[in-house]
Amino acid sequence: MNKTLRIGTRGSALAMAQSSTVAEALEAAGYSTELVRVATPGDRSMAPIAEIGVGVFTSALRDALAGGEVDVAVHSYKDLPTEPDPRLSLAAVPAREDPRDALVARDGLTLGELPPGSVVGTGSPRRASQLEALGLGLEVRGIRGNVDTRLRKVSDGEMDAVVLARAGLARVGRLGVITESLDPLQMLPAPAQGALAVECRVDDVDNEHLLQSVLDDPACRAAVTAERAMLAALEAGCSAPIGALAEVVEDLEPDGGLAQRLSVRGVVATDGNRLVRASSTGETTAAEQLGRALAAELLDARDALLSGPGSS
């Protein structure tokens, strides 16, 4: 009989829901699992993410995994630092939830229906910069807290709307509160938004193979690899005003056949809420190189914008 796999998870409702999906997939494949809650500094702080640092939700989980307290760790992929942890292996990237951002507004309003001066809450500089760049006259305010805490700010009338990750709402069964799923043309999500990262110890080859065979989705892994490579090349953490979205798409070959390609879009905010955008398409096997090349293109475009006429 297989040993029970101890799955490390944060204790929030969202983290437990995410880890439960991993546990259920492993159980369905015939493996016994146990969820082990691990407290992290991020769970005990209400300070903005930019102040408490990248990795604040993942370092304790990673330490518990490296120390043998758990056999598997499940993270929101976008919370992981871009620098790899040499103690651990990214064994699986499961199929991704819808990566878009979602608006939850009073009176069922969409973003375009919110009147100028409406207060919109978000804890993300990326979302804030893209909201402000839309020129809708919205007042964007920072917020922290779990999903329910943020939603209450709308239901209690403190704010007119909040913007959250659609994937998080899906995982806790709250899709019904969404008044608009935001088109990536309006707001590109965070790199790896909606994706999970499932880690094991680097020397635990058996678990690595098990997790990969049961959970890994190659198309999702390629997409988030490109997004995260772009982020890493821009030398930015998860709270930086950077958005990215990669998708595996069908492309027509010269001989008329169909091939799978990786399409990547990126956005970087500069001072004055100006946005720089770029996109590229390449081979799915070159996801990391594609992400880095797109980052270089974004940096060149940003520098050109900042040094152009009217720059200070």
N, C-alpha and C positions, 0 to 999 in steps of 0.2 A: 504494500500500500504506500502511496506517496505521502511524504511528510507534509504537515500543514505549512503553507506559505504565510508568513507573517507580513502583512502589508502595512507599511507605515503611512500615516495620513495626518494632516492637520485635523482639528476637531470641529471646524466650522461646518455648517450645514452643507455648503457648496463643496468643500473638500471631501466630506464624507460621501456625498452623492457621487462625486467623481471617482473616488476610490472604490465605491460599491460597484460601479459599472465594470471596473477592472476585475474585482473579485467575482462578479457574476459570470464574466466571460471565462475566467479560469475554472470556476466551479462547473460550468457547462462542458468544459473540456476534460473534466474528471479529476481536478485538483482541489484539495481542501485548502481553505483560506481562513485567515483571522485578521480583522482590522485592528491595528494598534494605534491609538491616538498619541501624537507627539506634539507637545506645546511648543510654539515658536515665539520669538520676541515680537513679531508682527502682530500676533493675536492679542498681545497685551498692550499695544500702543495705538493711540488715535492720531499720532502725528502723521503729516503727509508722507507718502512713500519716498518723495525726493529727499526728505530729511532723514528718514531712518535707514535708507539704503537698499540697494539691489540685493536680493538674496535673503532678505529678512524673513521671508516666509518659507525658505527652503533649506537654510543652513542647518537648522536643528534636525530636520528630517534626514539630511545627508549624513550628519554626524551619527545619528542613530543607526543608519544603514551601514556605514563604514565600521561602526563599533560592534556590529553583530546583533543589535537589539531587534532588528527587523530584517527580513530577507529581500523585501521589495519596497521601493518608495514611489508614490504617485504624486506628481506635481502638475499644477497648471504650467504648461511649458513656457508661457510668456513671463512667469515669475523667476525663471532660472537665470543666473548670470550667464553672459555669453562665454566666459572663460570656462573650459571644461574642468571637472574635478577628477584628478588622476586616480583617485581611489575607486571611481565608479564608472559603470558602463551604461550608456543610454540603450537599453535592451529593446525597447519598443516605443513606437509612436502610433497609438491606435487611430482608427478613423476619426476624423475631425467633426466636431459640431459646427453648425453654421457660424462662420467667423465674424459676421457683421456686428456692428454696434446697434443698440436698440434704444429708442426714445420711449420713455414712460411719462406722459404729460397729462395734465388736468383736462377734464372734459373731453377726453378722447382725441385731443388735437395732434396734428402732425407738426413736424418742424416748421414747415412753411406757413402753417396756420397760427403759430404763436405770435402774438402781437409784439412789436418792438418794446423793449424794456422788460420783457419776461425774464424771470430768474431761472437759469438752467444750471443744475448741479452736476459736477463731475470731479472725480479725484485724479484725473489724467491730464497732464499738460498737452499730450497729443490730441485728445478730444477737444480740449479748450482752444487750442490754436486753430484747429480746423473749424470749430464752431464760429469763432470770431472772424475767420477769413471768409466765411459765407456772406458777411455783411448784412445780417438780418437784424442788427440792433439789439441782440440779446445780451443780458447781463450774466456772465458765466462766473459761478462761484465754486470754490473747492469744497469737496466733501470727503469723509472717510466713513468706514463702518461696513457692516455686512449688508447683504441684499435687502433684508427687511428694514434695516435702519435707513437705507437710502430711499426705499419706496415710501416710507412713512413721511419723508420730507415733502412729498407731493400730496399724499392723502391728508396730511395735517395742514396743508396750505402754506408751509414754510417756503416752498419753491413751486414754480409752475411746471417744472419738468426735471427729470434726471436722465442721464445717458449711462447705460450699463452695457456690458458684453451680453449679447443675445444668448451665447452659449451657457453662461452662468444661470440665466433665467430658465433656460430649457432644462438644465440639469436639476434644478430644484422645483420643477413643475410649475413655473410661474409665467409661461409664455402668454397667458391670457391678459396680463397687465400691459403688454407692449402696445403702444399706439402707432408706432412706425418702426420698421426695420430699415436702418439707414443704408442707402445705396453706397457702395464703396466709391462711386464717383463723387459723392458728397464728403464721405469720411472713410478713409482707409483705416482698417483696424490695426491693432498692435501686432508686431511680428509674432507669429505662432498663436495668436488669439484663437480660442476654441479648441486648441490641441492639448493633449496630455503628454507628459513625458514619464515613462516608466523606467526606473533605474534599478540596477542591482550592483553588487560588488564586482569590480573588474576581474577578480580571480574566480568568480562563481560562474564557471563556464556552463554548467548544467542549467542553472536558472536562466542565464542569458539566452540560451537556445530555446528553452521552454517558453519564455516570455515573448521572444521574437516570433516563434512559430504560431502561438495562439493569438497574439495581440497586434503585431506590427502591420501597418498599412503602408506599402511602399510609396504610393502616390502622395499620401499625407506627409510622410517623412521627407520626400523630395521637396515638397512645397515649403515646409517649415524650415528645412535646411537652407534653402535660398533666402528666405526672409530673415533668418537669424544670422546668416553670413553677412547680409547687407547691414544689419544692426551692429554686428561686431566690427565690421570695417569702418563704420561711422564712429566707432569708439564711444558708444552711447549705452546707457543702461535702459532698463525697461520703462522708466518714467520719462525718458527724453521725448521731445515732440517729434517723433518719427513714426510713420505708418508704413505698412507693407502688406501685400497680399499676393501670393503665388498660387497658380492653379495649373493642373495638368489638363491640357487641351488637345484636341485632335487637329492636326495640321496636314495639308495636302502635299504629298511628295511630287517631284517632277514627273514621275512615271504614272501619276494618278492615284497611287495608293495613299493610305492614311497612316500617319505616324503620330506618336504622342510627343508633345513638346511641353516645356514648362514656361508659362507666361508669368512674369513678375512685374508688379507695379510698386513704386515707392514714393513717399512724400516726406519732405523735411521742412519744418517751420524755421523761419529766420526771425530776426528782430522785426518789430512792427507787424507781426502776424502775417507776413508774406510767406507763401508756400512755394516750394520748388518741387516739381513732379518729374518722374521719369519712368519709362517702362522698357522691358526687353523680353525677348523670347529665345530659348535655347534648349539644349538637350536635357532630359531629366537626369541623365548621369553626370551632368556638369552643374548641379544645383548650387554648390558652394561657390564655384567660379562665377556663375551668373549673378549671384547675390553681391559678390565683391565688386564686380564690374559695374553693377547698377549703383552701388554706393559711390564709386569713383565718379560716375556721371552726375550724380546728385550733388556731390561736393563741388565739381567744376561749375555746375549751373548755379549753385548757391553763391560761390565766390564771384561769378560773373554778375549776378544780381546785386550783390553787396558793393561791388566796385563800379557799378554802372552809374549813369547820370542820376542825380538826386540822392545818391548814397552819402552817408555822413561818416 
